[in-house]
Amino acid sequence: MTHLKEGDKAPNFSGINQNNETISLSDYKGKKLILYFYPKDNTPGCTTQACNLRDNYKTMKKQGYEILGVSPDSAKKHTNFITKFDLPFDLLADTELETIKAYGIWGPKKFMGREFDGVHRTTFVIDEEGKIEEIIAKVKTKEHAAQILT
């Protein structure tokens, strides 16, 4: 779905996290970033994915990765989601869809026979220089960390 490809410079972004702090791509310069986009807090697939990343967080940190989740939910919803599932990483509130559209993952979806526009679950692995190292478009929510670490 995305127009981006591996080797491209990651589009810059800036937004508010669950603590109403501004987070930008530049905050991760010199670090490897797992930037994962998901449709909605507290839904089965999104919860499974977030908890899988949480459960593998220490391993990913040891390998030099930072994790940032992005969805159209508000900072308040993100705070509740983080608290409920004890997530150790930030979530970006992209209520205006600026970051989501910059990464090209907003578009038509089908769910239970209904068609609508939404976020296509996608993960971008960004290197220390801000280049896209890998794009995971077919995310397996139960084993997402393994997809990233292989």
N, C-alpha and C positions, 0 to 999 in steps of 0.2 A: 504494500500500500504506500509506504513512504517513498518520497522522491530521493531521499538520502541513500548513500551507499558507503560501504566500508572504505576508509581512507579519506572521506570528506571531513572538512572541519565541522565540528559540532556547532549548530546554531547557538548563539549566545541566548541566555534567558535570565530573567530576574523575576522573582515572585516572593510571596509571603509563605512562611512555613507555619506549623501548628502553634508556634509561640509569637506569631506576628512579627517575626524577624525577616529581613530581606535576605534571600539566598540567590546567588548568581553563579553561573558557570565558572566565572573567574575565581570564586572561592575554592575551587577544586584544582587550580593550577598546580602542577607538580604531583598530583595524586591521580590514581585510576578511579574512575567513577562508573558505578552501575546506575544508570538513569532509567528507571522503569516506569512505564505509563500503564495505568490500569483504569477501568471504568468507574468504580464506585466503592467507597468504604463500606464495610460490614455486609458485603454480599459473599456468597459461598466461595466462588473462584478467587476473588480478590483477597479474601481473608486467608485462604489456603496458601496463596502465593506469598503474601506478606509474612505469614508465620513460617513458611519454608525459608525465606530469607533471614528471618529472625533466628531460627534454629541453627543456621549456618553462619551467622554473623561473625563470630570469633574467628572461624577459619578464613572467611573472606577478608577480614581486617588484617590477619597475619600475612595474607598474600598481597596486601597493600591497597585493597579496594575500599572505597567509601560507597554508601548506598543512599540514593535519593529517589523516593517515589513521587509520582505526579498524577493527580486526577483533578477533575473539575469540582470536587467537593470543597467546601469552605474550610478555613483554618480551624473553626470550632469543631466541625465533624472530624477533621484529622486528629485533633486533640483527644476526642472521645475514642477514636479507633486505636490510637497509640496506647492510651491508658488501658483500654479493655484487653488488648492483646500483648501488652508490654513490648512494644516495638522499640528497638534501640537506635533507629535512624529517623531522619527528618522526612516529612511529607510536604510537598509543595501544593498550595491551593491555587489551581489554575482556573478560577471561576470564569475568566474572560476568554479562555481557550487559546491564549497567545502562545504559550510554550508548546501546547499540544499541536496546534496548527503549524508552528515553525518546524516541528519534527515530522509533519505530514502524516499524522496518524489519526486524524479526525475524518470520518466519512460514513457512508452507508453500511449498515449492519442488519442482520436478520436475527431475531430471537423469538422463538415460539410462534413462527409464522408471521411476525410483525416486522416491517422494515422501518428503520429510523436511523438518524445520524448519531454517531457515538465514537468513543475512544476505541481504537484497535489496540488490544493488549500487545505491547511491544517493549523490548528492552534494548537499550543502546549501551555498549561498553565503550567508554571514552578513555583514551590514554592520557598520560601526564601532560601532553602538549595540546590537548583539546581536540584530537582527531578521533573519529569513530573507528574503533578497532573491530567491533563486531555488532551486528544487528540480529536480534533474536525475534523473529516475527511469529513463530509458532511456539509460544510459551507453554510449557507444561507446568501448571501451577503447583503440583505436588512435588516436583523435582526441579524447580527452577534454578536453585543454586548449583546443582550438578550440571545443568546446561551451560551455565556461565563459567564454571571452574574447569571444564574439559577443553 
